[in-house]
């Protein structure tokens, strides 16, 4: 346990958060990290400073609110009035008033920025053999804008929260191994994946987390989520007002939970370290062993899926984390950016990621969701309700693989979908 984590603070956390041991209980630190992951933070000031600092503007009151049971989010349901989805947010290209993200909730005395909305237009895709599939094309908006209109140059890009299992293993893959995969793809010329080089700690690092690979480490990913989604400061994002801009004066002047005993922050290094440690130790939902369906593996490669959804990586050696070291893992992602075409494009670049670029999504863990095929929320905005629908949205570098999938006989298409849902 970090030395700066006092006995008094530990006692407060144990009293305030009902803790249950995760399935692979790895000791007290992980139990506390799990409790902090599940904690619902409250607005300051409170008598217990270890639990306050929410907002003033926010999307969720805690990590588990966006990642229930470690899973992903979903977009708003247009058929349900006032539904804001789960773990869903609208990001922006730095609006001068609203900042980087729309915060749909506010603590008492503050004004929320707005409520995300979505409308879908149903479309039909037809396979060469006559089969059809339904796609839904989304249009996003914001109801009840609290601070006036968006700037004319502001562009919205939606995000659903990803699943968090297996993040520690992805964090343990060395940067140079990911760079080597990009070099290999350039040489082979089939696809053209690129790392997203992002600034961190005064240097450029290879991004690997986020839909556009915009964060290079688990710590950075979690810290940004606290800032944008919960409105709380961390060592990496020190503003106690989160994403509130200088134009939102009431928000910046509102109550905050930063205090001297917590490094002048709301989420000090001790707390973010415990949450990082808990997530780092969460194994993936599946993927610890290679797929056993040899025919499915061959079909996955023949169609072209494996060109971007690289089946395996080997983690680096970290003496501080032997359990994560030198392990062959099967995320089915190269962690690189790929041009996915106009159908999925937004107009919000992130560092070296352009509007059409998206990180290859790890596929491990879909086996836990297989029974929901047809009711899934896949892709960056959750528009795809099935594996088939997600594949049919692929374009750009994945256009050939999409066409190969469409040209398969019906039973082969079903076989491929079953394979993906088994990962």
Secondary structure, 3 states (H helix, E strand, C coil): CCCCCCHHHHHHHHHHCCCCCCCCCCCHHHHHHHHHHHCCCECCCCCCHHHECCCCEECCCCHHHHCHHHCCCECCCCCCCCCCCECEEEEEEEECCCEEECCCEECCCCCCCCEEEEEEEEEEEECCCCCEEEEEEEEEEEECCCCCCCCCCCCEEEEECCCCCCHHHHHCCCHHHHHHHHHHHHHHCCCCCECCEEEECCEEEECCECCCCCECCHHHHHHHHHHHHHCCCCCCCCCCCCCCCCCCHHHHCCCCCCEHHHCCECCCHHHHHHHHHHHHCCCCCCCCCCCCCHHHHHHHHHHCHHHCCCCCEECCCCHHHHHHCCCEECCCCCCCEEECCHHHCCCCCECCECCCEEECCCCCCHHHHHHHCCCCCECCCCCECCHHHHHHCCCHHHHHHHHHHHHCCHHHHHHHHHHHHCC
